[in-house]
Amino acid sequence: MAKIESLPPWILNENEPSWGEAQATAVVEAARAEPTPDPEPVVDPHRDPVTKRWLPGCPSPNPSGRPAGRWSNRLHSMVPKALAVIEKALDEGDLSAVAHLLSRTIPALKAETPAVEFEFDPSASPADMSSQILLAVSKGQLTPDVAKTMQDMIAAHVGLRDVETFEAELRRVESKQMNRVRGGVLVDANHSSS
């Protein structure tokens, strides 16, 4: 820092009534004084010093958690604005905008099938299981869409059983073919000599 030897002329302006010799001297003395060091930054041991994010495994900064209803209150405050935009679009006759806004603000309903009870034997053959499902549909115990879902599940199960059966048979044939023993020597059936 450069030392100030004399008072700058703008400080000793005699036309300026607010600055006197005492004030000017105080300013110069303050400028000559050693600068005060910046206070040490407070380091939070639970935060990353670069990103300032909370570190994993540290105590929660909000132990009581998010207040209940915080987001729902925010959404409720947005409803009047959304309704105003929809009304404006209706007044202008822009039905595609209304449909788009409604699709974004009101979630589509998902069909939920209620639980049903009917006589069903899962250990029966696939044909018997299908018959049980058709009987339940005819009695009104099961809706056709649920029946179709169950039939698809049975078909997938039968497909898995077929794959398991095929793999077991393939292992049996490969084992039989590779383990032929002729004269105490292991031979491959494709390269056997007579």
C-alpha positions as CSV (number, residue, x, y, z in Angstrom):
1,M,0.0,0.0,0.0
2,A,1.4,3.4,-1.0
3,K,2.0,5.9,1.8
4,I,0.1,9.2,1.7
5,E,2.6,12.0,2.2
6,S,0.2,14.9,1.9
7,L,-3.5,15.6,1.7
8,P,-5.0,15.5,-1.7
9,P,-6.3,18.9,-2.9
10,W,-9.9,17.7,-3.2
11,I,-9.9,17.0,0.5
12,L,-8.7,20.5,1.4
13,N,-11.2,22.3,-0.8
14,E,-11.9,25.4,1.1
15,N,-15.2,26.0,-0.7
16,E,-16.5,22.7,0.7
17,P,-18.0,23.4,4.1
18,S,-18.4,19.7,5.1
19,W,-14.7,19.0,5.0
20,G,-12.5,20.6,7.6
21,E,-8.9,20.0,8.5
22,A,-9.8,17.6,11.3
23,Q,-12.0,15.4,9.0
24,A,-9.3,15.4,6.3
25,T,-6.6,14.4,8.7
26,A,-8.8,11.5,10.0
27,V,-9.3,10.3,6.4
28,V,-5.6,10.4,5.7
29,E,-4.8,8.6,9.0
30,A,-7.3,5.9,8.2
31,A,-5.8,5.4,4.8
32,R,-2.3,5.2,6.4
33,A,-3.4,2.6,8.9
34,E,-2.8,-1.1,8.2
35,P,-5.7,-2.7,6.6
36,T,-7.7,-5.0,8.8
37,P,-7.5,-8.6,7.7
38,D,-10.7,-10.2,6.4
39,P,-12.3,-12.4,8.9
40,E,-11.7,-16.1,8.4
41,P,-14.5,-17.6,6.5
42,V,-16.8,-19.9,8.5
43,V,-16.3,-23.5,7.3
44,D,-19.2,-25.7,7.8
45,P,-18.0,-29.3,8.3
46,H,-21.2,-30.7,6.9
47,R,-21.0,-28.9,3.5
48,D,-18.7,-29.3,0.5
49,P,-16.5,-26.2,0.5
50,V,-16.7,-25.9,-3.3
51,T,-20.3,-26.7,-4.1
52,K,-21.7,-25.7,-0.8
53,R,-24.0,-28.7,-0.9
54,W,-24.7,-30.9,2.1
55,L,-22.4,-33.9,2.4
56,P,-23.9,-37.4,2.5
57,G,-24.1,-38.9,5.9
58,C,-24.2,-35.6,7.8
59,P,-26.9,-34.6,10.2
60,S,-30.0,-33.3,8.4
61,P,-30.1,-29.6,8.0
62,N,-33.9,-29.8,8.5
63,P,-34.5,-32.6,11.1
64,S,-38.2,-32.0,11.2
65,G,-38.5,-32.5,7.4
66,R,-40.5,-30.8,4.8
67,P,-43.6,-29.2,6.3
68,A,-46.8,-31.2,5.5
69,G,-48.8,-29.8,2.5
70,R,-46.0,-27.5,1.3
71,W,-46.2,-28.5,-2.3
72,S,-50.0,-29.0,-2.3
73,N,-50.4,-25.4,-1.0
74,R,-48.2,-24.3,-3.9
75,L,-50.3,-26.2,-6.4
76,H,-53.6,-24.8,-4.9
77,S,-52.2,-21.3,-5.3
78,M,-51.6,-22.0,-9.0
79,V,-55.2,-23.2,-9.7
80,P,-56.8,-19.7,-10.1
81,K,-54.0,-18.7,-12.5
82,A,-54.5,-21.9,-14.6
83,L,-58.3,-21.4,-14.6
84,A,-57.8,-17.8,-15.8
85,V,-55.6,-19.0,-18.7
86,I,-58.1,-21.7,-19.6
87,E,-61.0,-19.2,-19.6
88,K,-59.0,-16.9,-21.8
89,A,-58.3,-19.7,-24.3
90,L,-62.0,-20.6,-24.2
91,D,-63.0,-17.0,-24.9
92,E,-60.7,-17.0,-27.9
93,G,-62.1,-20.3,-29.1
94,D,-58.7,-22.1,-28.9
95,L,-59.9,-25.6,-27.9
96,S,-56.6,-27.2,-28.7
97,A,-54.9,-24.9,-26.1
98,V,-57.6,-25.8,-23.6
99,A,-57.1,-29.5,-24.2
100,H,-53.3,-29.1,-23.9
101,L,-53.6,-27.1,-20.6
102,L,-56.0,-29.5,-19.1
103,S,-53.8,-32.5,-20.1
104,R,-50.9,-30.8,-18.3
105,T,-52.7,-29.7,-15.2
106,I,-55.1,-32.6,-14.5
107,P,-53.4,-36.1,-14.6
108,A,-55.1,-38.7,-16.7
109,L,-57.0,-41.3,-14.8
110,K,-55.6,-44.8,-14.7
111,A,-58.0,-47.7,-14.8
112,E,-57.8,-49.7,-11.6
113,T,-59.3,-53.1,-11.5
114,P,-60.9,-54.0,-8.2
115,A,-59.9,-57.3,-6.7
116,V,-62.2,-60.2,-7.6
117,E,-62.8,-63.5,-6.1
118,F,-63.8,-66.6,-8.0
119,E,-62.9,-70.3,-7.9
120,F,-59.5,-70.7,-9.6
121,D,-57.1,-73.6,-9.3
122,P,-53.6,-72.5,-10.3
123,S,-52.3,-76.0,-10.2
124,A,-54.7,-77.1,-13.0
125,S,-53.7,-77.5,-16.6
126,P,-53.7,-74.4,-18.8
127,A,-56.8,-75.5,-20.6
128,D,-58.6,-76.0,-17.2
129,M,-57.4,-72.6,-16.0
130,S,-58.8,-71.0,-19.2
131,S,-62.1,-72.8,-18.6
132,Q,-62.3,-71.5,-15.0
133,I,-61.7,-67.9,-16.3
134,L,-64.4,-68.3,-19.0
135,L,-66.9,-69.6,-16.4
136,A,-66.2,-66.6,-14.1
137,V,-66.8,-64.2,-17.0
138,S,-70.1,-66.0,-17.8
139,K,-71.2,-65.7,-14.2
140,G,-70.3,-62.0,-14.1
141,Q,-67.6,-62.5,-11.5
142,L,-64.9,-61.3,-13.8
143,T,-64.8,-58.5,-16.5
144,P,-63.7,-59.4,-20.0
145,D,-60.6,-57.1,-19.8
146,V,-59.4,-58.8,-16.6
147,A,-60.1,-62.2,-18.1
148,K,-58.0,-61.3,-21.2
149,T,-55.1,-60.2,-18.8
150,M,-55.4,-63.5,-17.0
151,Q,-55.4,-65.4,-20.2
152,D,-52.2,-63.6,-21.3
153,M,-50.6,-64.4,-18.0
154,I,-51.5,-68.1,-18.5
155,A,-50.0,-68.0,-22.0
156,A,-46.8,-66.5,-20.7
157,H,-46.6,-69.1,-18.0
158,V,-47.1,-71.9,-20.5
159,G,-44.3,-70.4,-22.6
160,L,-42.0,-70.4,-19.7
161,R,-42.9,-74.0,-18.9
162,D,-42.1,-74.9,-22.5
163,V,-38.7,-73.2,-22.3
164,E,-37.9,-75.1,-19.1
165,T,-38.9,-78.4,-20.6
166,F,-36.9,-77.7,-23.7
167,E,-33.8,-76.8,-21.7
168,A,-34.1,-79.9,-19.6
169,E,-34.4,-82.1,-22.6
170,L,-31.5,-80.4,-24.3
171,R,-29.3,-81.0,-21.3
172,R,-30.4,-84.7,-21.2
173,V,-29.6,-85.3,-24.8
174,E,-26.2,-83.4,-24.7
175,S,-25.2,-85.3,-21.6
176,K,-26.2,-88.6,-23.2
177,Q,-24.3,-87.8,-26.4
178,M,-21.1,-86.6,-24.7
179,N,-20.9,-89.3,-22.1
180,R,-20.8,-92.4,-24.4
181,V,-18.1,-94.6,-23.2
182,R,-16.6,-97.1,-25.6
183,G,-13.8,-99.2,-24.3
184,G,-13.2,-97.0,-21.3
185,V,-12.6,-93.9,-23.5
186,L,-14.9,-90.9,-23.7
187,V,-16.0,-90.4,-27.3
188,D,-18.2,-87.9,-29.0
189,A,-21.0,-89.7,-30.8
190,N,-20.4,-87.6,-34.0
191,H,-16.8,-88.8,-34.3
192,S,-17.1,-92.4,-33.2
193,S,-15.2,-95.1,-35.0
194,S,-16.7,-98.5,-35.6
